[in-house]
Amino acid sequence: MTSIAPIYLPVLFVTGAAAGLIDSIAGGGGLITVPVLLGLGLPPQAALGTNKLQGSFGSFSAMVHFVQAGTVNLSDAAAGAAWTAAGAILGSYTVQQLDPGFLKQGIPFLLLAILCYTIFTPRLGAEEVHPRLPTGVFYAVAGLVLGFYDGFLGPGTGSFWVMALMLGLGFDMRKGTGYTKVFNFVSNIVSLAVFLAGGEVLLLAGLVMGVGQAVGARVGARLVIRKGTRFVRPVFICSVLAVTAELFWDNYLR
């Protein structure tokens, strides 16, 4: 497998820290980390596998902070975590057998829909509302679909989860962000195990980025808890916009 020269390790640490900060607030950290890993010469599967290792640090750090702050109840998230794990196993195995390019074609349009809906629904996520779906049904569908997508490709998963939790279970944006970190961690760690089994992870690079991720995620989670939805909403919109623009550029404009 391609290796990364030690001279680039400080770059990977800073990259991980920046991605962890953004990811813990609104998602989209993969927009930073995956291109950097690809730019350093990693094949796509190795970049995705290494990204799962470093991402696990950030999502775990943010998750712990949200749990300690009382934003997330792990027992309430258990069913969603189980379905997410099942979906992530399927997605991580499938991406090692297939080219994920065909899925990338449609994702920008889904993200664009999320962006438009968020902008034109200013009260979305401002406060908790009554759930629109039974919790069990919601987690079975969202966990399998988003777990599979995160294991298979990943960009925008955090945004999809936040939107799904707000629309399906009536969460406000701050709570949705907290629960998203639980499901992100589950899909990351499960996908990581599959990529490790396939020999598609650069351990040193992933660990260095992971330390940066943990630092950045801790800072971002504190900002979310302290500042709430008014802070998360504009960052969320900017994050979705950036991921959408990047995917449109890669797939249709370049």
Salt bridges, closest charged atoms under 4 A:
GLU127 OE1 - ARG123 NH2 3.87
GLU128 OE1 - LYS175 NZ 3.31
ASP150 OD1 - LYS52 NZ 2.96
ASP250 OD1 - ARG254 NH2 3.26
